[in-house]
Amino acid sequence: MGKRERLVEAAVNLAYRQGYTRTTIADIARESGVPLGNVYYYFKTKDDIATAILDHHKGQFESLKAELAALPSPKARLVAFVNKTVGNAGEIALRGCPAGSLSAELLKAGDKAAVEAFPLLAAPMEWMAEQFGEMGHSDDVEALALQLQSSLQGGSLLAQNARNPELLAREGARLKMWINGL
């Protein structure tokens, strides 16, 4: 792994563990094992680091979509998406949803990257709407996608707040029954 990749990986991990605003460039250098002076070669500002973190998350979602595309039906893809989220319930109960937490933090900070953060939550909703459309729910795909994303994000927030992964697991089970009943 090259220096830039190590820096991005360190930034992603630190932003998730301790929050983006509390993460310093020195923290990223230390975590990545890259000398502090070299960080500025790859990232001129902390905004550049935020963009790299966002790009990393967007890339992860693109990889997940490709993985889910191999499943035989849109219903199976949506259930697998819920399973993927619930599979991280322990980590989410400690630190929240990686995409939701980062988006909210950047927005609160008024960071320039806040505008770039919106796709972290919007892209999955667009994908969900496509899945619901393939299931024949063409009249209400946006509402169904909003319901699913809101339920997952709400369950994640409640699990984090209560430090109880079971809350997200229960919401995931309810959502899978709901999807299978559509």
C-alpha positions as a Markdown table, in Angstrom:
| # | Residue | x | y | z |
|---|---|---|---|---|
| 1 | Met | 0.0 | 0.0 | 0.0 |
| 2 | Gly | 1.4 | 3.4 | -1.0 |
| 3 | Lys | 1.7 | 6.5 | 1.2 |
| 4 | Arg | -1.4 | 8.1 | -0.1 |
| 5 | Glu | -3.5 | 5.0 | 0.4 |
| 6 | Arg | -2.1 | 4.6 | 4.0 |
| 7 | Leu | -3.0 | 8.3 | 4.7 |
| 8 | Val | -6.5 | 7.9 | 3.4 |
| 9 | Glu | -7.0 | 4.6 | 5.4 |
| 10 | Ala | -5.7 | 6.3 | 8.5 |
| 11 | Ala | -7.9 | 9.3 | 8.0 |
| 12 | Val | -11.0 | 7.1 | 7.4 |
| 13 | Asn | -10.3 | 5.1 | 10.6 |
| 14 | Leu | -9.5 | 8.1 | 12.7 |
| 15 | Ala | -12.5 | 10.1 | 11.5 |
| 16 | Tyr | -14.7 | 7.1 | 12.4 |
| 17 | Arg | -13.1 | 6.4 | 15.8 |
| 18 | Gln | -12.7 | 9.9 | 17.1 |
| 19 | Gly | -14.6 | 12.1 | 14.7 |
| 20 | Tyr | -13.4 | 14.1 | 11.7 |
| 21 | Thr | -13.3 | 17.5 | 13.4 |
| 22 | Arg | -11.2 | 16.0 | 16.3 |
| 23 | Thr | -8.8 | 14.3 | 13.8 |
| 24 | Thr | -5.7 | 16.3 | 13.1 |
| 25 | Ile | -3.2 | 16.0 | 10.3 |
| 26 | Ala | -0.6 | 15.0 | 12.9 |
| 27 | Asp | -2.9 | 12.2 | 14.0 |
| 28 | Ile | -3.2 | 11.0 | 10.4 |
| 29 | Ala | 0.5 | 11.1 | 9.9 |
| 30 | Arg | 1.1 | 9.2 | 13.2 |
| 31 | Glu | -1.6 | 6.6 | 12.4 |
| 32 | Ser | -0.3 | 6.0 | 8.8 |
| 33 | Gly | 3.4 | 6.0 | 9.6 |
| 34 | Val | 3.9 | 8.7 | 7.1 |
| 35 | Pro | 6.1 | 11.7 | 8.2 |
| 36 | Leu | 4.0 | 14.8 | 8.9 |
| 37 | Gly | 5.8 | 16.8 | 6.2 |
| 38 | Asn | 4.9 | 14.2 | 3.6 |
| 39 | Val | 1.2 | 14.5 | 4.3 |
| 40 | Tyr | 1.1 | 18.0 | 2.7 |
| 41 | Tyr | 2.5 | 16.5 | -0.5 |
| 42 | Tyr | -0.7 | 14.5 | -0.9 |
| 43 | Phe | -3.2 | 16.7 | 0.9 |
| 44 | Lys | -2.7 | 20.5 | 1.0 |
| 45 | Thr | -5.6 | 21.1 | 3.4 |
| 46 | Lys | -7.9 | 19.2 | 5.8 |
| 47 | Asp | -10.7 | 19.8 | 3.2 |
| 48 | Asp | -8.6 | 17.7 | 0.8 |
| 49 | Ile | -8.5 | 15.0 | 3.4 |
| 50 | Ala | -12.3 | 15.2 | 3.9 |
| 51 | Thr | -12.8 | 14.8 | 0.1 |
| 52 | Ala | -10.5 | 11.7 | 0.2 |
| 53 | Ile | -12.5 | 10.2 | 3.1 |
| 54 | Leu | -15.7 | 10.8 | 1.2 |
| 55 | Asp | -14.3 | 9.3 | -2.0 |
| 56 | His | -13.3 | 6.2 | 0.0 |
| 57 | His | -16.8 | 5.8 | 1.4 |
| 58 | Lys | -18.3 | 6.3 | -2.1 |
| 59 | Gly | -16.0 | 3.7 | -3.4 |
| 60 | Gln | -17.0 | 1.3 | -0.7 |
| 61 | Phe | -20.6 | 1.7 | -1.7 |
| 62 | Glu | -19.8 | 1.2 | -5.3 |
| 63 | Ser | -18.1 | -2.1 | -4.4 |
| 64 | Leu | -21.1 | -3.1 | -2.3 |
| 65 | Lys | -23.4 | -2.4 | -5.2 |
| 66 | Ala | -21.3 | -4.6 | -7.4 |
| 67 | Glu | -21.4 | -7.4 | -4.9 |
| 68 | Leu | -25.1 | -7.1 | -4.4 |
| 69 | Ala | -25.7 | -7.0 | -8.2 |
| 70 | Ala | -24.8 | -10.7 | -8.3 |
| 71 | Leu | -27.9 | -11.6 | -6.2 |
| 72 | Pro | -30.8 | -13.0 | -8.1 |
| 73 | Ser | -33.5 | -10.4 | -7.3 |
| 74 | Pro | -34.0 | -6.8 | -6.1 |
| 75 | Lys | -35.7 | -8.2 | -2.9 |
| 76 | Ala | -32.6 | -10.3 | -2.2 |
| 77 | Arg | -30.4 | -7.3 | -2.8 |
| 78 | Leu | -32.3 | -5.1 | -0.4 |
| 79 | Val | -32.4 | -7.8 | 2.3 |
| 80 | Ala | -28.6 | -8.3 | 1.8 |
| 81 | Phe | -28.1 | -4.5 | 2.2 |
| 82 | Val | -30.0 | -4.6 | 5.5 |
| 83 | Asn | -28.0 | -7.7 | 6.6 |
| 84 | Lys | -24.7 | -5.8 | 5.8 |
| 85 | Thr | -25.8 | -2.9 | 8.0 |
| 86 | Val | -27.0 | -5.2 | 10.8 |
| 87 | Gly | -23.8 | -7.2 | 10.5 |
| 88 | Asn | -21.9 | -4.1 | 11.7 |
| 89 | Ala | -24.3 | -3.5 | 14.6 |
| 90 | Gly | -21.6 | -3.9 | 17.3 |
| 91 | Glu | -19.4 | -1.3 | 15.7 |
| 92 | Ile | -22.3 | 1.0 | 14.9 |
| 93 | Ala | -23.5 | 0.8 | 18.5 |
| 94 | Leu | -20.0 | 2.1 | 19.5 |
| 95 | Arg | -19.4 | 4.7 | 16.8 |
| 96 | Gly | -22.6 | 5.2 | 14.7 |
| 97 | Cys | -23.1 | 4.7 | 11.0 |
| 98 | Pro | -19.8 | 5.6 | 9.2 |
| 99 | Ala | -21.6 | 7.5 | 6.4 |
| 100 | Gly | -24.4 | 9.0 | 8.6 |
| 101 | Ser | -22.0 | 10.1 | 11.3 |
| 102 | Leu | -19.5 | 11.7 | 8.9 |
| 103 | Ser | -22.2 | 13.4 | 6.9 |
| 104 | Ala | -23.8 | 14.9 | 10.1 |
| 105 | Glu | -20.4 | 16.0 | 11.5 |
| 106 | Leu | -19.3 | 17.7 | 8.3 |
| 107 | Leu | -22.7 | 19.5 | 8.0 |
| 108 | Lys | -22.5 | 20.7 | 11.7 |
| 109 | Ala | -19.0 | 21.9 | 11.2 |
| 110 | Gly | -20.0 | 23.9 | 8.1 |
| 111 | Asp | -17.1 | 22.2 | 6.3 |
| 112 | Lys | -16.8 | 22.8 | 2.6 |
| 113 | Ala | -17.0 | 19.0 | 2.2 |
| 114 | Ala | -20.5 | 18.9 | 3.7 |
| 115 | Val | -21.9 | 19.4 | 0.2 |
| 116 | Glu | -19.9 | 16.4 | -1.0 |
| 117 | Ala | -21.2 | 14.3 | 1.9 |
| 118 | Phe | -24.8 | 14.3 | 0.8 |
| 119 | Pro | -24.2 | 11.4 | -1.7 |
| 120 | Leu | -23.1 | 9.2 | 1.2 |
| 121 | Leu | -26.8 | 8.9 | 2.2 |
| 122 | Ala | -28.4 | 9.8 | -1.1 |
| 123 | Ala | -26.6 | 7.3 | -3.3 |
| 124 | Pro | -27.9 | 4.3 | -1.3 |
| 125 | Met | -31.4 | 5.8 | -1.4 |
| 126 | Glu | -31.2 | 6.1 | -5.2 |
| 127 | Trp | -30.0 | 2.5 | -5.4 |
| 128 | Met | -32.8 | 1.4 | -3.1 |
| 129 | Ala | -35.4 | 3.2 | -5.2 |
| 130 | Glu | -34.1 | 1.3 | -8.3 |
| 131 | Gln | -34.5 | -2.0 | -6.4 |
| 132 | Phe | -38.1 | -1.1 | -5.4 |
| 133 | Gly | -38.8 | -0.1 | -9.0 |
| 134 | Glu | -37.5 | -3.5 | -10.2 |
| 135 | Met | -39.9 | -5.1 | -7.7 |
| 136 | Gly | -42.8 | -3.3 | -9.5 |
| 137 | His | -43.4 | -0.5 | -7.0 |
| 138 | Ser | -42.9 | 2.2 | -9.6 |
| 139 | Asp | -45.4 | 4.7 | -8.1 |
| 140 | Asp | -43.7 | 4.9 | -4.7 |
| 141 | Val | -40.0 | 4.0 | -5.1 |
| 142 | Glu | -38.8 | 7.3 | -3.5 |
| 143 | Ala | -41.1 | 6.9 | -0.5 |
| 144 | Leu | -40.0 | 3.2 | 0.0 |
| 145 | Ala | -36.3 | 4.1 | -0.3 |
| 146 | Leu | -36.8 | 7.0 | 2.2 |
| 147 | Gln | -38.5 | 4.6 | 4.6 |
| 148 | Leu | -35.8 | 2.0 | 4.4 |
| 149 | Gln | -32.9 | 4.5 | 4.7 |
| 150 | Ser | -34.6 | 6.4 | 7.5 |
| 151 | Ser | -35.2 | 3.2 | 9.4 |
| 152 | Leu | -31.6 | 2.1 | 9.0 |
| 153 | Gln | -30.2 | 5.4 | 10.0 |
| 154 | Gly | -32.6 | 5.8 | 12.9 |
| 155 | Gly | -31.9 | 2.3 | 14.1 |
| 156 | Ser | -28.2 | 3.1 | 13.9 |
| 157 | Leu | -28.5 | 6.3 | 15.8 |
| 158 | Leu | -30.6 | 4.7 | 18.5 |
| 159 | Ala | -28.2 | 1.7 | 18.8 |
| 160 | Gln | -25.3 | 4.1 | 19.2 |
| 161 | Asn | -27.1 | 6.3 | 21.7 |
| 162 | Ala | -28.1 | 3.4 | 23.8 |
| 163 | Arg | -24.8 | 1.5 | 23.1 |
| 164 | Asn | -27.0 | -1.4 | 22.3 |
| 165 | Pro | -26.5 | -3.3 | 19.0 |
| 166 | Glu | -29.7 | -5.3 | 19.6 |
| 167 | Leu | -31.8 | -2.2 | 18.8 |
| 168 | Leu | -30.3 | -2.2 | 15.3 |
| 169 | Ala | -30.6 | -6.0 | 15.0 |
| 170 | Arg | -34.3 | -5.8 | 15.9 |
| 171 | Glu | -34.9 | -3.0 | 13.4 |
| 172 | Gly | -33.1 | -5.0 | 10.7 |
| 173 | Ala | -35.3 | -8.0 | 11.4 |
| 174 | Arg | -38.4 | -5.8 | 11.1 |
| 175 | Leu | -37.1 | -4.3 | 7.8 |
| 176 | Lys | -36.4 | -7.7 | 6.3 |
| 177 | Met | -39.9 | -8.8 | 7.1 |
| 178 | Trp | -41.2 | -5.6 | 5.6 |
| 179 | Ile | -39.2 | -6.0 | 2.4 |
| 180 | Asn | -40.2 | -9.7 | 2.0 |
| 181 | Gly | -43.8 | -8.7 | 2.5 |
| 182 | Leu | -43.8 | -6.2 | -0.4 |
